[in-house]
Amino acid sequence: MISTILDFHINGDKNRILIPEGEDYYGICDRHAIIPKEYISKFLKICEYINLEKSLELIQNT
């Protein structure tokens, strides 16, 4: 059996990436975001940043 949960979801903004409060861990969001299709490629490149050794050093020093 498949369960579906429907809840309120805001409409996006064509000029901004919206990240819910509480999902912005160290400025990195990999869970939920509302993204205009023009920015999806740029947003998904977050994985490239996370995998950099320099980014790990920055997170450990905060």
N, CA, C and O atoms as a CHARMM CRD file, in Angstrom:
* protein
*
  248
    1    1 MET  N      0.83800  -1.18000   0.00000 PROA 1      0.00000
    2    1 MET  CA     0.00000   0.00000   0.00000 PROA 1      0.00000
    3    1 MET  C      0.88600   1.24800   0.00000 PROA 1      0.00000
    4    1 MET  O      1.83100   1.33900   0.78400 PROA 1      0.00000
    5    2 ILE  N      0.59000   2.18200  -0.85400 PROA 2      0.00000
    6    2 ILE  CA     1.34200   3.42700  -0.94200 PROA 2      0.00000
    7    2 ILE  C      0.57300   4.51400  -0.21000 PROA 2      0.00000
    8    2 ILE  O     -0.61300   4.73600  -0.45200 PROA 2      0.00000
    9    3 SER  N      1.27300   5.17900   0.68500 PROA 3      0.00000
   10    3 SER  CA     0.66600   6.26500   1.44200 PROA 3      0.00000
   11    3 SER  C      1.12000   7.59700   0.85600 PROA 3      0.00000
   12    3 SER  O      2.30600   7.79200   0.59300 PROA 3      0.00000
   13    4 THR  N      0.19600   8.49300   0.65600 PROA 4      0.00000
   14    4 THR  CA     0.51800   9.81100   0.12500 PROA 4      0.00000
   15    4 THR  C      0.08700  10.86600   1.12700 PROA 4      0.00000
   16    4 THR  O     -1.04400  10.85900   1.61500 PROA 4      0.00000
   17    5 ILE  N      1.00100  11.76800   1.42200 PROA 5      0.00000
   18    5 ILE  CA     0.68900  12.86800   2.32500 PROA 5      0.00000
   19    5 ILE  C      0.70200  14.15200   1.50800 PROA 5      0.00000
   20    5 ILE  O      1.71000  14.49600   0.89000 PROA 5      0.00000
   21    6 LEU  N     -0.40400  14.84200   1.51100 PROA 6      0.00000
   22    6 LEU  CA    -0.50000  16.11800   0.81000 PROA 6      0.00000
   23    6 LEU  C     -0.54000  17.22700   1.84200 PROA 6      0.00000
   24    6 LEU  O     -1.25700  17.13000   2.83900 PROA 6      0.00000
   25    7 ASP  N      0.20600  18.25200   1.61300 PROA 7      0.00000
   26    7 ASP  CA     0.23500  19.37800   2.52900 PROA 7      0.00000
   27    7 ASP  C      0.39900  20.65400   1.71600 PROA 7      0.00000
   28    7 ASP  O      0.64900  20.60500   0.51200 PROA 7      0.00000
   29    8 PHE  N      0.26300  21.76000   2.36000 PROA 8      0.00000
   30    8 PHE  CA     0.42000  23.05600   1.71500 PROA 8      0.00000
   31    8 PHE  C      1.85300  23.22000   1.21600 PROA 8      0.00000
   32    8 PHE  O      2.79700  22.88400   1.93100 PROA 8      0.00000
   33    9 HSD  N      2.02100  23.71800   0.03400 PROA 9      0.00000
   34    9 HSD  CA     3.34100  23.98700  -0.52500 PROA 9      0.00000
   35    9 HSD  C      3.27400  25.32000  -1.25900 PROA 9      0.00000
   36    9 HSD  O      2.40600  25.53100  -2.10500 PROA 9      0.00000
   37   10 ILE  N      4.19700  26.21100  -0.92800 PROA 10     0.00000
   38   10 ILE  CA     4.16500  27.53400  -1.55500 PROA 10     0.00000
   39   10 ILE  C      4.61000  27.45900  -3.01200 PROA 10     0.00000
   40   10 ILE  O      5.31700  26.53600  -3.41600 PROA 10     0.00000
   41   11 ASN  N      4.18900  28.43400  -3.77700 PROA 11     0.00000
   42   11 ASN  CA     4.68100  28.57100  -5.14300 PROA 11     0.00000
   43   11 ASN  C      6.04900  29.22700  -5.09000 PROA 11     0.00000
   44   11 ASN  O      6.32000  30.05300  -4.21900 PROA 11     0.00000
   45   12 GLY  N      6.89200  28.85900  -6.01300 PROA 12     0.00000
   46   12 GLY  CA     8.24200  29.41000  -6.04300 PROA 12     0.00000
   47   12 GLY  C      8.29900  30.81500  -6.59200 PROA 12     0.00000
   48   12 GLY  O      7.29400  31.38000  -7.02400 PROA 12     0.00000
   49   13 ASP  N      9.47200  31.35500  -6.56600 PROA 13     0.00000
   50   13 ASP  CA     9.77200  32.68000  -7.09800 PROA 13     0.00000
   51   13 ASP  C     10.74500  32.46500  -8.24700 PROA 13     0.00000
   52   13 ASP  O     11.74400  31.76700  -8.07600 PROA 13     0.00000
   53   14 LYS  N     10.48400  33.03900  -9.40200 PROA 14     0.00000
   54   14 LYS  CA    11.31100  32.79400 -10.58400 PROA 14     0.00000
   55   14 LYS  C     12.72100  33.36400 -10.46100 PROA 14     0.00000
   56   14 LYS  O     13.58900  33.03400 -11.27000 PROA 14     0.00000
   57   15 ASN  N     12.96000  34.20400  -9.47500 PROA 15     0.00000
   58   15 ASN  CA    14.26200  34.84900  -9.34200 PROA 15     0.00000
   59   15 ASN  C     15.06700  34.39100  -8.13400 PROA 15     0.00000
   60   15 ASN  O     16.17000  34.88600  -7.90300 PROA 15     0.00000
   61   16 ARG  N     14.52800  33.44900  -7.35800 PROA 16     0.00000
   62   16 ARG  CA    15.22200  33.04300  -6.13100 PROA 16     0.00000
   63   16 ARG  C     15.09900  31.55000  -5.89200 PROA 16     0.00000
   64   16 ARG  O     14.14200  30.90600  -6.32000 PROA 16     0.00000
   65   17 ILE  N     16.08900  31.01900  -5.19900 PROA 17     0.00000
   66   17 ILE  CA    16.02900  29.66200  -4.67600 PROA 17     0.00000
   67   17 ILE  C     15.53100  29.79500  -3.24500 PROA 17     0.00000
   68   17 ILE  O     16.13100  30.51100  -2.44300 PROA 17     0.00000
   69   18 LEU  N     14.45200  29.12100  -2.92200 PROA 18     0.00000
   70   18 LEU  CA    13.86700  29.20900  -1.58300 PROA 18     0.00000
   71   18 LEU  C     14.23000  27.96000  -0.78700 PROA 18     0.00000
   72   18 LEU  O     14.00200  26.83700  -1.23700 PROA 18     0.00000
   73   19 ILE  N     14.79600  28.16900   0.39700 PROA 19     0.00000
   74   19 ILE  CA    15.18400  27.06900   1.27600 PROA 19     0.00000
   75   19 ILE  C     14.45900  27.27400   2.60100 PROA 19     0.00000
   76   19 ILE  O     14.60000  28.32700   3.22200 PROA 19     0.00000
   77   20 PRO  N     13.68600  26.28400   3.04400 PROA 20     0.00000
   78   20 PRO  CA    12.93900  26.43300   4.29300 PROA 20     0.00000
   79   20 PRO  C     13.86700  26.65800   5.48800 PROA 20     0.00000
   80   20 PRO  O     14.95600  26.08800   5.55600 PROA 20     0.00000
   81   21 GLU  N     13.42900  27.48400   6.41300 PROA 21     0.00000
   82   21 GLU  CA    14.19000  27.71800   7.63700 PROA 21     0.00000
   83   21 GLU  C     14.41800  26.38500   8.33800 PROA 21     0.00000
   84   21 GLU  O     13.50000  25.57500   8.46800 PROA 21     0.00000
   85   22 GLY  N     15.63200  26.16800   8.78200 PROA 22     0.00000
   86   22 GLY  CA    15.97700  24.91400   9.44300 PROA 22     0.00000
   87   22 GLY  C     16.60000  23.89300   8.50900 PROA 22     0.00000
   88   22 GLY  O     17.08300  22.85600   8.96500 PROA 22     0.00000
   89   23 GLU  N     16.60000  24.16400   7.22400 PROA 23     0.00000
   90   23 GLU  CA    17.20100  23.24900   6.24100 PROA 23     0.00000
   91   23 GLU  C     18.48800  23.83100   5.65700 PROA 23     0.00000
   92   23 GLU  O     18.94700  23.38300   4.60600 PROA 23     0.00000
   93   24 ASP  N     19.06300  24.80800   6.31600 PROA 24     0.00000
   94   24 ASP  CA    20.24000  25.50800   5.78100 PROA 24     0.00000
   95   24 ASP  C     21.48900  25.20300   6.61400 PROA 24     0.00000
   96   24 ASP  O     22.12400  26.11300   7.14700 PROA 24     0.00000
   97   25 TYR  N     21.82400  23.95200   6.71900 PROA 25     0.00000
   98   25 TYR  CA    22.94700  23.49500   7.52900 PROA 25     0.00000
   99   25 TYR  C     24.26200  24.07600   7.01900 PROA 25     0.00000
  100   25 TYR  O     24.71200  23.73700   5.92500 PROA 25     0.00000
  101   26 TYR  N     24.87700  24.95200   7.81300 PROA 26     0.00000
  102   26 TYR  CA    26.14700  25.59900   7.44200 PROA 26     0.00000
  103   26 TYR  C     26.06600  26.26300   6.06800 PROA 26     0.00000
  104   26 TYR  O     27.07600  26.35800   5.37100 PROA 26     0.00000
  105   27 GLY  N     24.90100  26.71400   5.67700 PROA 27     0.00000
  106   27 GLY  CA    24.73500  27.32400   4.35900 PROA 27     0.00000
  107   27 GLY  C     24.58100  26.31100   3.24800 PROA 27     0.00000
  108   27 GLY  O     24.54600  26.66900   2.07100 PROA 27     0.00000
  109   28 ILE  N     24.48700  25.03400   3.62300 PROA 28     0.00000
  110   28 ILE  CA    24.36300  23.96000   2.63000 PROA 28     0.00000
  111   28 ILE  C     23.00100  23.30300   2.80100 PROA 28     0.00000
  112   28 ILE  O     22.65700  22.85000   3.89300 PROA 28     0.00000
  113   29 CYS  N     22.24700  23.25300   1.75000 PROA 29     0.00000
  114   29 CYS  CA    20.93700  22.59400   1.78600 PROA 29     0.00000
  115   29 CYS  C     20.94700  21.46200   0.77800 PROA 29     0.00000
  116   29 CYS  O     21.12100  21.69000  -0.41900 PROA 29     0.00000
  117   30 ASP  N     20.76100  20.25200   1.25700 PROA 30     0.00000
  118   30 ASP  CA    20.70300  19.11100   0.34100 PROA 30     0.00000
  119   30 ASP  C     19.39000  18.35000   0.49600 PROA 30     0.00000
  120   30 ASP  O     19.27200  17.21800   0.02800 PROA 30     0.00000
  121   31 ARG  N     18.41500  18.95300   1.14000 PROA 31     0.00000
  122   31 ARG  CA    17.17000  18.24100   1.41300 PROA 31     0.00000
  123   31 ARG  C     15.98000  18.78800   0.64900 PROA 31     0.00000
  124   31 ARG  O     15.42300  18.10300  -0.20900 PROA 31     0.00000
  125   32 HSD  N     15.59100  19.99400   0.94700 PROA 32     0.00000
  126   32 HSD  CA    14.38700  20.53800   0.32300 PROA 32     0.00000
  127   32 HSD  C     14.64600  21.97100  -0.10900 PROA 32     0.00000
  128   32 HSD  O     15.16400  22.78200   0.65900 PROA 32     0.00000
  129   33 ALA  N     14.28600  22.26700  -1.32900 PROA 33     0.00000
  130   33 ALA  CA    14.39900  23.63300  -1.83600 PROA 33     0.00000
  131   33 ALA  C     13.40000  23.79800  -2.97000 PROA 33     0.00000
  132   33 ALA  O     13.03400  22.83200  -3.63900 PROA 33     0.00000
  133   34 ILE  N     12.97400  25.01400  -3.17400 PROA 34     0.00000
  134   34 ILE  CA    12.10200  25.34400  -4.30000 PROA 34     0.00000
  135   34 ILE  C     12.98000  26.12100  -5.27100 PROA 34     0.00000
  136   34 ILE  O     13.44000  27.22200  -4.97100 PROA 34     0.00000
  137   35 ILE  N     13.20100  25.52900  -6.43400 PROA 35     0.00000
  138   35 ILE  CA    14.21300  26.03700  -7.35200 PROA 35     0.00000
  139   35 ILE  C     13.62300  26.29700  -8.73000 PROA 35     0.00000
  140   35 ILE  O     13.00500  25.40700  -9.31400 PROA 35     0.00000
  141   36 PRO  N     13.80500  27.50600  -9.25600 PROA 36     0.00000
  142   36 PRO  CA    13.40300  27.75100 -10.64300 PROA 36     0.00000
  143   36 PRO  C     14.25200  26.87600 -11.57200 PROA 36     0.00000
  144   36 PRO  O     15.43700  26.66500 -11.31100 PROA 36     0.00000
  145   37 LYS  N     13.66500  26.37900 -12.62900 PROA 37     0.00000
  146   37 LYS  CA    14.39000  25.45500 -13.50700 PROA 37     0.00000
  147   37 LYS  C     15.66000  26.06900 -14.08300 PROA 37     0.00000
  148   37 LYS  O     16.59000  25.34300 -14.43500 PROA 37     0.00000
  149   38 GLU  N     15.71400  27.38100 -14.18300 PROA 38     0.00000
  150   38 GLU  CA    16.91600  28.04000 -14.69700 PROA 38     0.00000
  151   38 GLU  C     18.11800  27.85000 -13.77800 PROA 38     0.00000
  152   38 GLU  O     19.25900  27.95000 -14.22800 PROA 38     0.00000
  153   39 TYR  N     17.87700  27.57500 -12.48900 PROA 39     0.00000
  154   39 TYR  CA    18.95100  27.46500 -11.50300 PROA 39     0.00000
  155   39 TYR  C     19.21000  26.03600 -11.03500 PROA 39     0.00000
  156   39 TYR  O     20.08700  25.82100 -10.19900 PROA 39     0.00000
  157   40 ILE  N     18.48500  25.07100 -11.54300 PROA 40     0.00000
  158   40 ILE  CA    18.60000  23.70900 -11.02300 PROA 40     0.00000
  159   40 ILE  C     20.00500  23.13900 -11.17700 PROA 40     0.00000
  160   40 ILE  O     20.51100  22.49900 -10.25500 PROA 40     0.00000
  161   41 SER  N     20.63400  23.35600 -12.30600 PROA 41     0.00000
  162   41 SER  CA    21.99300  22.84900 -12.53200 PROA 41     0.00000
  163   41 SER  C     22.96700  23.43000 -11.51400 PROA 41     0.00000
  164   41 SER  O     23.76600  22.71000 -10.91600 PROA 41     0.00000
  165   42 LYS  N     22.88700  24.72200 -11.33200 PROA 42     0.00000
  166   42 LYS  CA    23.77500  25.39900 -10.38600 PROA 42     0.00000
  167   42 LYS  C     23.53100  24.89200  -8.96600 PROA 42     0.00000
  168   42 LYS  O     24.48000  24.64800  -8.22100 PROA 42     0.00000
  169   43 PHE  N     22.27900  24.73500  -8.59700 PROA 43     0.00000
  170   43 PHE  CA    21.95200  24.26600  -7.25400 PROA 43     0.00000
  171   43 PHE  C     22.46400  22.85200  -7.00700 PROA 43     0.00000
  172   43 PHE  O     23.00800  22.56700  -5.94000 PROA 43     0.00000
  173   44 LEU  N     22.29500  21.98000  -7.97100 PROA 44     0.00000
  174   44 LEU  CA    22.70200  20.58800  -7.78500 PROA 44     0.00000
  175   44 LEU  C     24.21800  20.40000  -7.77200 PROA 44     0.00000
  176   44 LEU  O     24.70300  19.33300  -7.39800 PROA 44     0.00000
  177   45 LYS  N     24.95400  21.40400  -8.16700 PROA 45     0.00000
  178   45 LYS  CA    26.41800  21.32300  -8.10400 PROA 45     0.00000
  179   45 LYS  C     26.92600  21.41800  -6.67000 PROA 45     0.00000
  180   45 LYS  O     28.13500  21.38600  -6.44000 PROA 45     0.00000
  181   46 ILE  N     26.02500  21.53500  -5.71200 PROA 46     0.00000
  182   46 ILE  CA    26.42200  21.57500  -4.31100 PROA 46     0.00000
  183   46 ILE  C     27.24200  20.34100  -3.94200 PROA 46     0.00000
  184   46 ILE  O     28.12100  20.41100  -3.08400 PROA 46     0.00000
  185   47 CYS  N     26.95700  19.22100  -4.58500 PROA 47     0.00000
  186   47 CYS  CA    27.70800  17.99000  -4.29700 PROA 47     0.00000
  187   47 CYS  C     29.18100  18.15200  -4.65200 PROA 47     0.00000
  188   47 CYS  O     30.04600  17.63800  -3.94300 PROA 47     0.00000
  189   48 GLU  N     29.47300  18.85200  -5.72800 PROA 48     0.00000
  190   48 GLU  CA    30.86900  19.10200  -6.09500 PROA 48     0.00000
  191   48 GLU  C     31.56400  19.90700  -4.99900 PROA 48     0.00000
  192   48 GLU  O     32.71700  19.63600  -4.66300 PROA 48     0.00000
  193   49 TYR  N     30.87400  20.88300  -4.45100 PROA 49     0.00000
  194   49 TYR  CA    31.44600  21.69400  -3.37500 PROA 49     0.00000
  195   49 TYR  C     31.65400  20.85800  -2.11300 PROA 49     0.00000
  196   49 TYR  O     32.71300  20.92700  -1.48800 PROA 49     0.00000
  197   50 ILE  N     30.66100  20.08400  -1.74400 PROA 50     0.00000
  198   50 ILE  CA    30.74500  19.28700  -0.52300 PROA 50     0.00000
  199   50 ILE  C     31.92400  18.33000  -0.57700 PROA 50     0.00000
  200   50 ILE  O     32.55700  18.07400   0.44800 PROA 50     0.00000
  201   51 ASN  N     32.22700  17.80400  -1.73700 PROA 51     0.00000
  202   51 ASN  CA    33.31200  16.83900  -1.87900 PROA 51     0.00000
  203   51 ASN  C     34.70400  17.46600  -1.88000 PROA 51     0.00000
  204   51 ASN  O     35.69600  16.73800  -1.84700 PROA 51     0.00000
  205   52 LEU  N     34.80500  18.77500  -1.91600 PROA 52     0.00000
  206   52 LEU  CA    36.10700  19.43200  -1.88600 PROA 52     0.00000
  207   52 LEU  C     36.70000  19.37900  -0.47900 PROA 52     0.00000
  208   52 LEU  O     35.99200  19.58200   0.50700 PROA 52     0.00000
  209   53 GLU  N     37.98300  19.10800  -0.39300 PROA 53     0.00000
  210   53 GLU  CA    38.65400  19.06500   0.90700 PROA 53     0.00000
  211   53 GLU  C     38.55300  20.41200   1.62600 PROA 53     0.00000
  212   53 GLU  O     38.40100  20.45900   2.84700 PROA 53     0.00000
  213   54 LYS  N     38.63900  21.49900   0.86900 PROA 54     0.00000
  214   54 LYS  CA    38.55600  22.83700   1.46300 PROA 54     0.00000
  215   54 LYS  C     37.21300  23.05800   2.15800 PROA 54     0.00000
  216   54 LYS  O     37.16600  23.68600   3.21600 PROA 54     0.00000
  217   55 SER  N     36.13800  22.55900   1.58900 PROA 55     0.00000
  218   55 SER  CA    34.82400  22.75000   2.20700 PROA 55     0.00000
  219   55 SER  C     34.73300  21.99600   3.52800 PROA 55     0.00000
  220   55 SER  O     34.11200  22.48300   4.47300 PROA 55     0.00000
  221   56 LEU  N     35.33900  20.82300   3.60600 PROA 56     0.00000
  222   56 LEU  CA    35.33800  20.06600   4.86200 PROA 56     0.00000
  223   56 LEU  C     36.10800  20.82200   5.94300 PROA 56     0.00000
  224   56 LEU  O     35.70100  20.83700   7.10500 PROA 56     0.00000
  225   57 GLU  N     37.20800  21.44000   5.56300 PROA 57     0.00000
  226   57 GLU  CA    37.98500  22.23200   6.51800 PROA 57     0.00000
  227   57 GLU  C     37.16700  23.41400   7.02700 PROA 57     0.00000
  228   57 GLU  O     37.20000  23.72000   8.21900 PROA 57     0.00000
  229   58 LEU  N     36.43900  24.07600   6.14400 PROA 58     0.00000
  230   58 LEU  CA    35.62300  25.22200   6.54500 PROA 58     0.00000
  231   58 LEU  C     34.54100  24.81200   7.53400 PROA 58     0.00000
  232   58 LEU  O     34.29400  25.51500   8.51400 PROA 58     0.00000
  233   59 ILE  N     33.90400  23.69000   7.28500 PROA 59     0.00000
  234   59 ILE  CA    32.83400  23.21900   8.17100 PROA 59     0.00000
  235   59 ILE  C     33.39800  22.82800   9.53200 PROA 59     0.00000
  236   59 ILE  O     32.79300  23.13400  10.56000 PROA 59     0.00000
  237   60 GLN  N     34.53500  22.16500   9.55500 PROA 60     0.00000
  238   60 GLN  CA    35.13600  21.72800  10.82000 PROA 60     0.00000
  239   60 GLN  C     35.60000  22.90300  11.66900 PROA 60     0.00000
  240   60 GLN  O     35.67000  22.79500  12.89400 PROA 60     0.00000
  241   61 ASN  N     35.91400  24.01900  11.03400 PROA 61     0.00000
  242   61 ASN  CA    36.40200  25.19200  11.76100 PROA 61     0.00000
  243   61 ASN  C     35.29200  26.12700  12.22200 PROA 61     0.00000
  244   61 ASN  O     35.58800  27.20000  12.74600 PROA 61     0.00000
  245   62 THR  N     34.03200  25.76100  12.04600 PROA 62     0.00000
  246   62 THR  CA    32.93700  26.63100  12.48700 PROA 62     0.00000
  247   62 THR  C     32.42000  26.20300  13.82900 PROA 62     0.00000
  248   62 THR  O     31.49600  26.82000  14.36000 PROA 62     0.00000
